[in-house]
Amino acid sequence: MPDLSIIIVNYKTPQLILDCLKSVCQYTSDIRFEVLIVDNQSGDASQAIVQAAYPTVRWFDMGYNAGFARANNLGIRQAEGRNILLLNSDTLLLDDVLSHCVRVLDTQPDVAAVSAIQLQANRQVRPNLYTTFGQMRRAFYILPGGVAADKFLYWLMPDPHYADPNQVEWLSGAFLMTRPSVIEKAGLLDESFFMYGEDVEWGYRLGKQGRLLLLQNEKFVHLEYGSNEDNQQHVVTHINRFKPQVQVSQLLWVRKQYGAGAYLILIGHYVLMIPVVFIWKMAVNLRNRRLPWAELDNQWAFTKQVGIFLRFFWKTLFNRPGFYKV
């Protein structure tokens, strides 16, 4: 039995996977591992490219673009290791972090899952690295920046405090190591999610099985949007800070974990903000002696996004199983 099964979901990223596996093989020692790649109907030569370099890789085809949760669940079902790692294709290891994480799970039975600090391509710690449910929920509210607004949101949605500085409420699915026995009790990833939010919801269930640790002394590189030529995140504005798919998935998470009331408050907030963002921008235009309807592209984009959220409203409100793909 391998010490670790590494599961990587592929969607047209063979070169990223080659780079990722090169770093895995270069730095990992003292443990036996297998690699499983689940392909989301890439429709390219990914399998041939990867297996030419790494012939022992076990390859599975979903047959359609199943997203993150369903593809990883297939990999989990096929895994043979005594530990399981979900690893993004756009990641790079810098040292023997995998062996270190396996050692934590082997020596601390009260730990349900473990991860490492994410670095950007420039090797700087990724900003806005959320580790609590409160941080994530507060980010969804579009309020004027400032200390008062931050304090108000924190009062509504506070963060827990742990004695262990490594302990967190959830771990990113970009690098998440756990045991099959934990997954058996917590359940697989929720397959209603297409992408984003599924690891947050899973973290809630994993956390019921034991502590979740984000090891401050262990690091890995997460390129994020690595298929983009410049490896940079997309530019966002204050009111359009998330992609529609991100927001739809996170709204689903809020509904599942916090109930219909929390979901209705959040979706109501977005609907009520539509006239607010228009009135605010028109007032700014008038103050700057411009036509009131000038430069409203950002506001119209926000309105369009809210319209996308509302397409999933009833389905989310009643928490219906499905495939929440924008």
N, C-alpha and C positions, 0 to 999 in steps of 0.2 A: 504494500500500500504506500503510495507517495505521501510525503509529509504535507504536501500542499498541491491543490488543484487551482491553477490560475485561469480564470475565465475572462476572455476578451471578446467584446461585441464588435463586429466589423461592419462598416458601411462605406465601401469605396476608399479605405485608408490602408492599403497594403504597405506603403512605405513607412507610415507611422508605426505599424505593427512590427516591421523589420527593425526599426530603430528601438522600439520598446523592448522587443525580445533580445536584441543585442545587449542592452543594458541589464536585462534580467540575467542572462547567461554570464555576463562579465562580472557582476558583483555578487551573485548569490552563491553561497557555499554552505556546507554542513547540513543541507536539507535536500531531499529528493522531491522534485516537483514535476508535474505534468502541465501542459498547456492545452486548453480547449478554446477554440475560436468558433463563435456562432455568427454566421453571416446573415445579414438582413437584406437578402436579395440585391447584392451589389451590382450584379450584371456585368462584372468585369473579370479580369484575370487574377483577382486577389488570391484565390486559393493556390493557383499554380505558382505565383510569385512567392508566397510565404512558405509553402511546403517545399519549394526548391531549395530554400535556405535552411528550413527547419522541418525535415521530413517526419519527425516524431510528433508534430503538432496534430491534435485530433480536431477535425474540421466538421462542423454541422451546419446545414442550411435550413433556415427558417422557411424559405419558400415565399416569403413576402416581407415587407418592411415592418417588422413587428415591434420596433422600438426597443427600449432599454430593458424594461421589466420582463417581458415575455422571453426575450432572447437570453437573458441571464438565467431565468428559471430553467430553460432547456439545458443550459450548461450545468447548473446545479444538479439537475436530475441525472446527468451523465457523469458527473465528477466522481472520481474514485479516491481522492485524497482524504486524509483525516482532518484537514483544514481546507477552507475554501476562500479564495481571494477574488473579488470583483475588481478588475483593473481596466481602466480606459485605454484605448489604443493610443491616445495622444499623451502618454506618460513616459517618463524616463527615470530610472533609478540612478542614484548617485553613490550608493554604498550597499552593504548587505542588509538592507532594511527588512527584507522578507524573512530572513532567518531570525532577526531580532523580534519581529512580530510573532512568529511561530513560537519563539521561546516564551513570550509573555503569555500566550494562550496555554502553553504547556505547563507553566509554573503558577498561573493564577486562575484557578478554576472558576472563581467568581466573576471573571471578565467574560462578557458575552461576545464582544467584538472589539477590534482594534484598527487604528489607522495612523497615518503620519501627516505631518504638516505639508501643505501644498506650497510649492514655489512656482513662480512664473518662469517664462523662458529666460528672463534676465537673472534668474536665481534669487530674486527678491521674494519675500513672503507675500503670498497673494493677499491683496487687501479685501476687506469685507468677507473674511472667512467665518461664516456663521457656524456656531457650535451649539446654539440653544434654539428651542422652538420660539421663544420670545423674540429673539433677534430677527428671525425670519418673518414672524407675523407683523412686527413693528415696521419692517421695511415695506410692507404692502400698502400702508396708509400714506396718502399723498397730502401732507400738511406742510405749511410754511416751515422752512428750516429755522432752527433756533433752540435755545435751551428749554424754553417753556414747553414747546411741542414735544421735545424729546422726553422731558420729565413726565409729561402727561401720558404718553404712550408707555413709558416704562412702568408707571403706576398701574396702568391697565393690564400690562403683560410683562411682569417682572421675570428676571432670569433666576435660576436656582444657583446656589453656591455649594461647592463640594470641597471637602478637605483635600482631596487629591487634585492637584492642578492639571492632571492629564484627563480627568473625567469630564465628559460632555454629555449632551442629551441625544445627539445624533451624529452620524459620520457620513461623509460624502461617499457616494457610490463610485467615484473615480478610483478609490483605493479603499476597500473595505474587506477585512479579513475576519472570518468567524468560523465556527465549527458546524458540521452537518447536524450534530445533536441539538444545537441552538436553533438552527433553521427548522428542524422537525417540530420543535415546540412553538416557535414564533410564527411559522408559516412562511411560504415563499413571498417574493415581491408581489404586490397587488397588480394584476395584469390589466386593470382598467386604465392605468397610467401608460401613456405612450413614451414620453420623455419628461424628465424633471419631476421633482416632488416625490417620486417613488421611494427614493432613499430616505427622505425625511419621514414619510409614513412608516417605512420599514424600521427606521431607527426607534420609533415609539414602541413597536412590538419587540424588537431586539432588546431594548432597554428593560423590558419586563423580565428578561431572562438573566440579567446580570449587568455589571458595569460596562459602559462604553468608554474606551480610552483613545484619546488623540495624543499620541506620544510626542511631546514637545522636542525631544532630542532626535527624532527620526524624521527625515524629509524625503520628498520626491518632487520631480518637476511635472507639473500639469500644464501643458501648452494651452489647452482650452481654445476652442475654435481652431484647432491645429490644422484643419484642412484649408484654412485661409492662408494665402501666401505670406501675409505679414504677421500671422500668429497673434493678432491683436483682437481684443474684445470689440464688439460693435459699440459705436458711440451712442449713448442714450441721453435723454433729457430727464428733468426732474419728474415730469408727469408721465413720460413714456420710458420708464426705467427697465421694464421687462419686455421680452418678446411675448407675443400672444400665447405661444405654446407653454412658455414658462408659467405665465399667469393662470391659464386654464388649469394646468396641473396643480399649482399651489392652491388655487381655490378648491379643487377637489380634495386636496390634503386637509385643508382647514375644515371642510365639511365632514370628512371621515373622522378626524381626531377630536374636533371641538363641537360638532353638532350643527344642526340647522340654524340655530340662533346666531352663532358666530359667523356662519357663512352669509346669512341675510344681512347682517350688519356691514360686512365687508363689501358685498355686491351693492348694497344701498349706498355706501360711501362713494363708490365709483360712479353710480348713476347721478347722484347729487353733485358730484364734482364737475360734471359736464358744463352746466351753466356757469359755475364758479370760474373755471379756467378761461372761458370765453370772456366773461365780464372783466376779469382781472386783466387779460391781455388788451382788451379794448380800452380800458382805463389807462393802461400804460401807453398805448398808442396816442390817445388824446393828450396825455401829459407831454408826450414828445412831439406833439403837433403833427401827427400823422393821421391818415384816415383810420377810423376805428376798426375797419375790417381788414387792415393790412397785416400781413405776416401771421396768418392764423393756421398755417400748415400743421404746427405742433398740436394745436387744439383739435383740429379735425382728425389727426392721427389718433389722438386719445379717444375721441368719440368712436372711431372705427374699432379700436381695440375693445372698448366696452361692448360694442355690438357683437363682437366675437364671443366675449364672455357670456352674454345673454343667450347666445345660441345653445349653450350648454346649461342654461339656468335650471329648467325643470328636472333634467336628468341628474344634475348635481344635487339639487335640493332634496330629491328623494333617494339619493345615493344609489342610483341604479348601476348595476354592473354593465360594462361596455368597453369601448375603446375611445378614450378621450383624446383624439388626435385632431389638431387644427388643420 
